[in-house]
Amino acid sequence: MVAKLTDVAKRAGVSPTTVSRVINRKGYLSEKTIHKVEEAMQELGYKPNNLARSLQGKSSRFIGLIFPNVSNIFYAELINSLEIRLFEQGYKAILCNSEKNPSKEREYLQMLDANQVDGIISGSHNLGIEDYRKVDAPIISFDRNLAPDIPIVSSDNFEGGRLAAKTLRHAGVKHPIIISGRDDSGSPTKRRGEGFRDVLPETKIIHIPGDYSPIRKKMELQMALRKEKPDGLFASDDTTALLAMQIIDQAGFTVPDDIKIIGYDGTAMVTTYFPRLTTIQQPIAEIAQVLVEVLLKKINHEPVDAEYILPVSLLPGKSI
């Protein structure tokens, strides 16, 4: 049974008016009272319907987008494509930047659910499965395992890794390394390294988390290159590949003569301003289209598949 405001009042030992004042942050309230009410709301799973009074049972026509870092060029281009397609379907986007912060992501999830958005597209995963199962709105995931019943849309990470390995092998590379983000076994992006090692099984994977500062990331890359002395490098994202190219150039070596490099993403920014980089290109516009189409099916209670994998392609440059 769905908890009501009066249930919260009874559990907290206060009046329904006090609960309403806590929810709407109106009038003077002691910290003790606020804590009791919020604790009761959490225990009962009560979600204030902030938009329900005005919607009167109508669709909100809002879709929540939760992504870890909107300054990341890949996410920025994907979010732009999502907003365009959602607007074409009559929806407005609410953008939530989780910054890989579990508390922030949880608050955004609760806010979106409480305000009765029609659906959520999430590319962020800080929380446990139960947090996503508590959300009433339909959810579609981009490249993340959020919960068993939440569909995933992604590029073909495994084949992308295989394609990168075959490209380096064809170019004569004998001792490649993989530079990847965190060792996240719950993320489909891990398949990039698995695909690469399916072709070149002895390749070492070096994890350099994406949330490291630029200085720290540069130091880690420099140490990896000095220690491993590779003749080839596969980076699981283009920004890391570009940073590696910069480090190699500054060290007096050349790409591709001394070290051959291939990235992953192939955003418009990279193809326009850094055409030198060879990369595995994700079909961003098509990914956005499928994310929106699958979400709309879920909103309309239509059957959907558990996973949608879109093909990648090799974008030739001059770093191989």
C-alpha positions in Angstrom: 0.0 0.0 0.0 1.3 3.5 -0.9 2.0 5.6 2.2 0.0 8.8 2.7 0.8 12.1 4.3 -1.3 11.1 7.3 0.7 7.9 7.7 3.9 9.9 7.9 2.3 12.2 10.5 1.3 9.3 12.6 4.7 7.6 12.4 6.5 10.9 13.3 4.0 11.8 16.1 3.2 15.2 14.5 0.2 16.7 12.7 -0.4 16.4 8.9 0.1 20.2 8.7 3.6 19.9 10.2 4.4 17.2 7.7 3.3 19.5 4.9 5.3 22.3 6.3 8.4 20.1 6.4 7.9 19.0 2.8 7.3 22.6 1.6 9.9 24.1 3.9 7.4 26.7 5.2 7.4 28.3 8.6 9.7 27.7 11.6 10.5 24.1 12.3 13.0 22.7 14.8 15.8 20.4 13.5 14.4 17.7 15.7 10.9 17.9 14.0 12.4 18.0 10.5 14.5 14.9 11.3 11.6 13.0 12.7 9.4 13.7 9.7 12.1 12.9 7.1 13.0 9.7 9.0 9.3 8.7 8.9 9.1 9.5 5.2 12.1 7.4 4.5 10.9 4.4 6.6 7.5 4.4 4.9 8.8 5.1 1.4 6.6 8.2 1.2 7.2 10.4 -1.9 5.6 13.9 -1.9 3.8 14.6 -5.1 5.0 18.1 -5.7 3.5 18.3 -9.1 0.5 16.1 -8.6 -1.8 19.0 -7.4 -1.3 20.9 -10.6 -1.1 17.9 -12.9 -4.4 16.4 -11.8 -3.5 13.0 -13.2 -1.9 14.3 -16.4 1.5 13.4 -17.8 4.2 15.8 -16.6 5.9 15.6 -20.0 9.3 15.8 -18.2 12.1 13.3 -18.6 15.0 13.1 -16.1 18.6 12.7 -17.4 21.2 11.6 -14.9 24.8 11.6 -16.0 28.1 11.6 -14.1 29.7 14.7 -15.6 28.2 17.0 -18.2 31.6 18.6 -18.9 32.7 15.3 -20.4 32.5 15.9 -24.2 31.0 12.5 -25.0 28.2 12.9 -22.4 27.7 16.5 -23.5 27.1 15.4 -27.1 24.9 12.5 -26.1 22.8 14.7 -23.8 22.4 17.3 -26.6 21.1 14.6 -28.9 18.8 13.3 -26.2 17.3 16.7 -25.5 16.6 17.3 -29.2 14.8 13.9 -29.6 12.8 14.3 -26.4 11.7 17.8 -27.5 10.6 16.4 -30.8 8.4 14.0 -28.9 6.9 16.7 -26.8 9.0 16.2 -23.7 11.3 18.6 -21.7 14.5 17.3 -20.2 15.6 17.8 -16.6 19.4 17.4 -16.4 21.0 16.1 -13.2 24.8 16.0 -12.9 25.6 13.3 -10.4 29.4 14.0 -10.4 29.9 10.3 -9.3 28.5 11.3 -5.9 26.2 8.6 -4.5 24.4 11.0 -2.1 23.8 13.5 -4.9 22.6 10.8 -7.3 20.2 9.5 -4.6 18.7 13.0 -4.0 18.3 13.5 -7.8 16.5 10.1 -8.1 14.2 11.0 -5.2 13.5 14.5 -6.6 12.7 13.2 -10.1 10.4 10.5 -8.7 8.7 12.8 -6.2 8.0 15.3 -9.0 6.5 12.5 -11.1 8.6 12.7 -14.2 7.4 10.5 -17.0 10.7 8.6 -17.2 14.4 8.7 -16.5 17.5 8.0 -18.7 20.6 7.3 -16.5 24.2 7.0 -17.5 25.3 7.1 -13.9 25.8 4.3 -11.4 26.7 5.1 -7.8 23.9 3.5 -6.0 22.8 -0.1 -5.2 20.1 -2.0 -7.1 17.5 -1.3 -4.5 17.7 2.5 -4.9 16.6 2.1 -8.6 13.9 -0.4 -7.8 12.3 2.1 -5.4 11.7 4.5 -8.3 8.2 4.4 -9.8 9.1 6.1 -13.1 10.3 4.0 -16.0 14.1 4.0 -16.3 16.4 3.2 -19.2 20.2 2.9 -18.7 23.0 4.0 -21.0 26.0 1.7 -20.6 25.3 0.8 -17.0 23.9 -2.2 -15.1 21.4 -0.4 -12.8 19.1 -3.3 -12.0 18.1 -6.6 -13.6 14.8 -5.2 -14.9 16.2 -1.9 -16.3 17.0 -2.1 -20.1 20.5 -1.1 -21.2 21.4 0.7 -24.4 25.1 0.8 -25.4 27.5 0.6 -28.2 29.1 -2.7 -28.9 31.9 -2.4 -26.3 33.3 -5.9 -26.8 33.5 -5.6 -30.6 34.9 -2.1 -30.2 37.8 -3.5 -28.1 38.3 -6.3 -30.6 38.4 -3.8 -33.5 41.0 -1.7 -31.6 43.2 -4.7 -31.0 43.0 -6.0 -34.6 43.8 -2.5 -35.8 46.9 -2.3 -33.6 48.0 -5.8 -34.5 47.7 -5.1 -38.2 49.9 -2.1 -37.7 52.6 -4.3 -36.3 52.2 -3.5 -32.5 53.8 -6.2 -30.3 53.5 -4.8 -26.8 50.3 -2.8 -26.4 48.7 -1.6 -23.1 45.1 -0.7 -22.3 44.4 2.5 -20.3 40.9 2.2 -18.8 38.9 3.9 -16.0 38.0 2.3 -12.7 37.8 -1.5 -12.6 34.0 -1.5 -12.7 32.9 -5.1 -13.2 29.3 -3.9 -13.2 29.6 -1.7 -16.2 29.3 -2.8 -19.9 32.3 -0.5 -20.6 34.5 -3.2 -19.1 33.8 -5.2 -22.2 36.1 -2.9 -24.2 39.2 -4.3 -22.4 37.8 -7.8 -22.6 37.3 -7.5 -26.3 40.8 -6.2 -26.8 42.3 -9.1 -24.8 40.1 -11.5 -26.8 42.4 -10.7 -29.7 45.6 -9.9 -27.7 45.3 -11.8 -24.5 48.6 -10.8 -22.9 47.8 -7.1 -22.9 48.0 -5.4 -19.5 45.2 -3.2 -18.4 46.1 -0.1 -16.3 43.2 1.6 -14.5 43.3 5.3 -14.2 40.0 6.6 -12.8 38.3 9.4 -14.8 37.7 11.5 -11.7 41.4 12.0 -11.0 42.5 15.6 -11.5 44.2 16.3 -14.8 47.6 16.6 -13.0 47.1 13.2 -11.3 45.9 11.6 -14.5 48.9 12.9 -16.4 51.3 11.6 -13.7 49.7 8.2 -13.7 49.9 8.0 -17.5 53.6 9.1 -17.5 54.5 6.4 -15.0 52.6 3.7 -17.0 54.4 4.7 -20.2 57.8 4.7 -18.5 57.3 1.4 -16.7 55.6 -0.6 -19.5 57.4 1.0 -22.6 54.6 0.0 -24.9 54.7 0.3 -28.7 50.9 0.6 -28.8 48.1 2.0 -26.5 44.4 1.6 -26.5 42.6 4.2 -24.4 39.0 3.5 -23.4 38.0 7.1 -24.1 39.4 9.7 -26.5 40.3 12.3 -23.9 42.7 9.9 -22.3 44.1 9.0 -25.7 44.7 12.7 -26.5 46.4 13.2 -23.2 48.7 10.2 -23.9 49.6 11.7 -27.3 50.5 15.0 -25.6 52.7 13.2 -23.0 54.5 11.2 -25.7 55.1 14.3 -27.9 56.5 16.2 -24.9 58.8 13.3 -24.0 60.5 13.6 -27.5 58.9 10.5 -29.0 56.5 10.5 -31.9 53.1 9.1 -32.6 52.8 6.7 -34.5 56.4 6.0 -35.2 57.4 5.1 -31.5 53.9 4.4 -30.1 50.7 3.8 -31.9 47.5 5.1 -30.2 43.8 4.3 -30.7 40.9 5.8 -28.6 37.2 5.2 -28.1 34.2 7.5 -28.6 34.7 9.5 -31.8 32.7 12.6 -30.9 32.2 15.4 -33.3 34.7 17.5 -31.2 37.4 15.0 -31.7 36.7 14.3 -35.4 36.7 18.1 -36.1 39.5 19.4 -34.0 41.7 16.3 -33.5 41.5 14.3 -36.7 45.0 13.0 -36.0 43.5 10.5 -33.5 42.4 7.1 -34.7 39.4 6.0 -32.7 36.5 3.6 -32.3 33.4 5.7 -33.0 30.2 5.3 -31.1 27.0 6.3 -33.0 25.9 9.0 -30.6 22.8 10.2 -32.6 21.6 6.6 -33.0 22.2 5.8 -29.3 20.1 8.8 -28.3 17.3 7.8 -30.7 17.2 4.2 -29.3 17.3 5.5 -25.7 14.3 7.7 -26.3 12.4 5.1 -28.3 12.8 2.4 -25.6 11.9 4.8 -22.8 8.7 5.8 -24.6 7.8 2.2 -25.1 8.2 1.6 -21.3 6.1 4.7 -20.6 3.4 3.3 -22.8 3.7 -0.1 -21.2 4.9 -1.8 -24.4 7.4 -4.7 -24.3 11.1 -3.9 -24.5 14.2 -6.0 -24.7 16.8 -6.3 -21.9 19.6 -4.9 -23.9 20.2 -2.9 -27.1 23.7 -3.0 -28.6 24.6 -0.6 -31.4 27.5 -1.3 -33.8 30.7 0.8 -33.7 33.1 1.7 -36.5 36.8 2.5 -37.0 37.5 6.2 -37.6 41.0 6.3 -39.2 43.4 9.0 -38.2 47.2 9.4 -38.2 48.0 7.9 -34.8 48.3 4.3 -36.1 
